[in-house]
Every structure is written in structure tokens, then in C-alpha cells.
């Protein structure tokens, strides 16, 4: 559930460069010639930047707006990841990643009032027998265990079955007011699932999950699945990674940072002195956590 298994668009500038005076005059002349100059105020060459930002707008350090209006976390933003125990809402972090089933809309609203963005953790690649919707998944799509009690890999080829069930889970996240989704178990094709899953199957399914989140106005993170980052960095708004430092893989997350997208990273077995310097160099949002992912954390 929580432990590791084991596009490339450039970053958008914070604000557009001012247009040269000659370009502004030319734009005005063209508008007059086409009869479109009757509109008044601020919609000319300097009226708005991409994504609807005004030319004077400066996004916060933790986010930038997108054309679709989704929250897009930027590299280096602080975060807290808590999936067990009583939620500690006092942690000084701009982003909270919490279990979507376990927390009500009131908790999300409380975090929003404190100025936090909130990510909805849901498993999209493996069945969990303790979830309230567990009985809706037919046995035909349940494979081998994924190493956690009560969990089994999905046959992600069966999108006819899984798409409406995943859509319902993401509807729950949206209804509770979450800003984003952390879909877990997104690299089944590299594990013994009981199904002959291929890389192409995984790409298709991961893109489906990303689309479902985007259709609901939420951003979405790519969980682990390092091998497919080059193909998927354009489909996802941030990354969530476990133990890239321990396995010498953090450089592989650079495409997300290069695209202006946050990488939320956690280590379990290395002390912060072994990975924080590299994390700062790579602009990762890195934490030391315990495997149960309670409130305890050490941030870089």
C-alpha cells in the first residue's frame, strides 16, 4: 500500500516577458483593421499570460495556475505525508497528502483554512479488502498479493471494469474538496501480479487515471514508476517517490523538476545526512519517514 515496489515540456515562466513597443503597435493596428478594437482595457498583447494569469500576477512559491485551473505544485514545496494515526494538522508544511477514504470533507476544509493544499491518497493499482467499496471489484480483476496484508494487484488491462470504479473513487476525492490525487500502485507491470502485464498496459492505465483526475479538476501525481517517467511526465502534474536515494535513482526524477513540477520524495532507511544535500541540489521535496507513515517526519 505505502511501501515502494521494486511532455517533457519546459517549465513555464512565472510571467510573460513584456512585448516590445513595436509589437504592441502592430497588434493594435491589426485589431483596428479586423474591427476588433472596440473592446476596452487589458486584453491586448500584455493583457494576460498563459493560464489566465494577469501580467502582474506572481504565483506563490508553492504553486502556479494552469490553463485548466488545476493546482500545480512547484519544485521544492514543503509537504507532509500521513496515512496512519490521528492526523496532526499542526505540521508546518504547505501540502498535506492524506488518505482519501479516512478523512472527511471537514478535515480537508480545515487544512484549506490553514492555507494548505491537500492530496487525496487512493490505491488505483491494487485492491484493498478493508475499503468500503471492496465488494464492488469482481474476483476476475484481482491478482497476486502486493506484499501488504489484504491487498492484491489489479488486472489493469480490464479498464472496462476498473474505469468506473476508479472514477467513483476520484469522485469521492473531488466531493471532499481535495486539490490533487496520489494514485498508488502504479507500476504493477514490474511486479508479479498474476497477469501478463506489459509496459504498454501500464502506460495506458496510468494515463487513464491521470485523465480521470484532470476531468474532475484535480492535479495528479505519478507514483514511483521511474522507468516510464519520460513517457508520462507530460500526463502528470507532480511525482511521488519512495527511496530513490537509497537505490541511487533520484536523478531519474529530473524531468519533473525541469518541467516545473514538484517531486514529493520520502526515504525510510537513510538518515537525512545521506540524502538531503542531493535533494536540495535536485530541488526535491524530501522527507525521512517511518514505514507506517504516521505524523513523525524529518524534512530536508
N, C-alpha and C positions, 0 to 999 in steps of 0.2 A: 504494500500500500504506500508506504512512505519511503522505503529504503531504495537505494539505487539498484538497478538491474545492469547487470553486466555479466528577383528580388534583390538580391544584393544591391538594392538602391542606396545611394549615398545619403548620409544624414541630411535632412532638410535644414536650411538655415533658420535661425530664430526669427529673422525678419527679412523682408526683401531688400535688396540694395536699392537706393534711390535712383529713379530714372533720370538720365541726362536731360537737360532743359530742351534740347532739340527734339528728343524723342517725345516729350510731353507735348510740344507744339505740333508735331506731326500727328500725334494721336488725336489732338483736338481738331485739327483740320479734317482728318478722316471722319470724325464723328459728325462735323458740320456737313460734309459732303453727302453722308448717308442719311442725314435727317435725324440723327440720334443724339444731337447735342442739347435737346430740350430738357433733359434731366438735370437736376441741380445737385451740387455738392458732391463730394468724396468718392465718386465711382470711376475716376479716370485712371491714369497709369499708376498713381500712388494710392488709390483708394483702399485696396485690401491686398493682403498677401495670400499665398496658398493656404487652404484650410479655413479661409474666412477670417483670419486674424487681421485686425487693423494694422496699419503700418507702424503705429506707435505701441502696439501690444508687445509685452515681453512675457512669455510663458514662465511659470515658476520653475525652480530648479528641478522639480520632481516630475514634471510632465510638460507635454506640448499638445496642442489640439490637433486633430486630424480632420481631413475633409469630411469624414463620416461622423464627426463629433465624438469619437471614442477617446477615452483617456489613454495616452501613450506614455508609459514611464520611461524616463531618460536614464542613461548610464550613471551609476553611482548613487542613485536614490537609496535612502535608508529603508530597511524593511524588517518586519518581524514575521516569523513563520511559526504558528502554534496550532497544532492539530490534536492535542490531548490536554486534559486537565482543565481547571477553571480558567477562563480567558482573562489574562492580565491586560487591561486596556490602558495601563499607565506607561507602557514601554515607549520611549522616545524614538518613534520611527514614523516615517511618512506613509508607509504602506504596511498593511496587515494582510497576511494570507491565512485564512481560517477555513474550517470545514463547512461546506455549504449546507449539509443536512443538519449539523449540530447546532447552528446558530440562527436565531430568528431575525426578522427584519429589524426589530428594535435594536439589536446589537449592531447591525450594520449602520443604522441611523445614528447611534451613539458615537461610533467611530467617525462617521462623517461630520458630526457636530464638532468633534475634536480636530477636524482638518485632515483626517486620514483618508486615503483611498483603500478599498477593500477588495481582495481577490477571493473568489469562491473556489475552494478545493473540491473537485469531484473526480472520481475514477471513471475514465471513459474507455479504458482498455482491459479492465478486469472486473469480474463480478464479485460482489461482497455480500455474504449471506446475512449480514446484520443491518442492511439498509432497508428502509420501509418499502421500496419498490422491488426488492429481490425476487419476489414471486412472479414478476412480470416477464422475466427472462427465460425463454424456453431452454430446456437442457441441451438442445442441439447446438446452441452457440457457446456452451460452457466447456472449456478445455481443462488442461492440467492446472494444478495449483501454481501460484506465482511465488511461493515461499512464505506467504503470510497466512495465518490461520483464517479459514473461512473465505479465501479468495481464490478465484480461478480465472485464467485468461479467457478473453472473448475470441470467438472466430470473427475477426474484423472484416472478413470478406462478406459477411452476411449483413450488409448495410440495410437491406430491406427490413430486417428485424431491429437492428441497433439504431438506425437513424431516428425513428420516432421516440424511442426510449431515451436516447441522449438528448433529443430536443426537449423532452419533458423535464429532464434534469436541468438543462440550461434555462428553461422557462422558470424553474424554481429560483435559480440564481438571480435572474432578472427581476422576478417579483419581489425578492427580498432586498433589492436595491444595490446589489454588488456591481462594482465597476469593471470587473475582469474575471476571467476563469483560469484556473490552473488545472488542466486535464491531465490526470496521472496515467501511468502505464501505457505510454505512447510509443514503446519500442518492442512490442511483442514479437515482431518478426525475428528478433535476435535472441529469442528465448525458446525454451522447449514448451510450447503452448499446447501441443497435441494436434495442431493444424499445420498444414504445409504453407505457412505464410511467407510471402516474398516481400522484398523491398518495395515493389510497386504497390502491393496491397497496403503496406503501411503508409506510403505517401498518399494514396487515395483516401484512406481513412482519416489520417491526420488533417488533411485539407478539408474533409467533410466537417470535422469537429470545429476547425477554425471558422468555416463558413457559418455554421450554426451559431457560434458565439457572436460573430460580426452581425448577422441578421438580427440579433437581439440587442444590438448597440453596445456590446461589451468587448473589451480587448481580450486577447487570449495568448497564453504562453506556451512555448514548446518545451515539454518536459523531457530532459535528457536527450535521447535520440541524436547523439552527436554526429553520426555518420550522414544524416540527412539534412544537416543544417544548410549546406549550400543550396539544396532544392527548396527548403521550407522557410528560410529567413524572410522571404517576401510575404509569406502567408500568415506569419505570426508577429505579434506586437512586442514580445519580450521573450526571454528564455528563463527557465528554472532548471538549475543543475545541481546534482549531488556528487560530491567528491571528485571534481575534475582535478583538483590539486593533488590529491592522493595518487591518482592514476596518471598524472602528467598530461592532462588533456585540456587545460584551460585555454590554451592558445586557439583551440578549435572553436571557441565561442566568439572570437574576434569579429566575425561577420555581423553579429547582432550589434555590437558596440559601434562598428563602422557605420551601420545604418541608423545610429542614434537611438538604439533600443536597449533597454535595461537587461542585464543578466543578473538574476537573483540566484545566488550561489551559497551552498552550505557544505561544510565539512563536519565529520563526526569524530574522526580518529586522529587528526593532526592538530597540534597546538597552533594558535594564531600566529606565533612566530615563524611557523613553517610555510604559511601561505599568504599572509596579509600584504607583505611587500609586493608580491606579484599581483595580487588582487587590485591593489591601488594602481599599479602600472597599467593593468589591463582595463581599469575602470569597472570592475565587477562590484556588485553589492554583496559582500561576503559576510557570512556568519559562521561561528562554531556553535553547533547544536548537539544535543543528545538524541539518540535514535528515536526515542518516544516523542520527540518534537513537542515538549511541554513549553512552558513560558521561558525557561532559562536560555540565555544566549550570550555570546560574546561577539561583538561586532568589530570588524576591522576599522 
